[in-house]
Amino acid sequence: MTLEEIHGQQPVPSGHDWMQGAGTALHELLVSAQRRGCLTAGVYESAKLMNVDPDNVAFCVLAADQEDEGDIALQIHFTLIQAFCCENDIDIVRVNDVAKLAAIVAPNEEAGEPRDLHCILITNPNEEGWKDPALEKLNLFCEESRNVNDWVPTIPLPE
């Protein structure tokens, strides 16, 4: 008996297709969450929300470009956020393209101070019984990633 048979799920697709599916699901989730007002952007804003109401957080996205990898302060924040998410059973993924992420969650912002998109939280809406199929796909993706010891998988966003 396999794990998939125990949980009544289909076997997990392998390789690039599964990662692309997760990227598409993340795109759909971000658009849906923004439309519903369930999206919190920014490292500090996210930390405040997780401190005040961790049970309301459904998913976490950390984003960093290549040049952000050398930012020690940002990496410390990421480590703390990851630890908090693991402690509170919040699924978490990384994205390596902040520009693509900005195109999804901030396409109509006026020229001004750009939003901090290094950390994005998806919160549970006030609607009872709200189930987002994209969130369910990402939760399954994260669970399968943890099964192969990838605790914070990196997801490519679709073009």
Secondary structure, DSSP 4 states (H G I P E B T S, - for coil): --HHHHHT-PPPP-THHHHHHHHHHHHHHHHHHHHHT-EEESHHHHHHHHHH-GGGEEEEEEE--GGGGG-HHHHHHHHHHHHHHHHTT-EEEEES-HHHHHHHH-TTPPSSSPP--SEEEEEPPSSTT---HHHHHHHHHHHHHHHTT-SS-B-PPP-
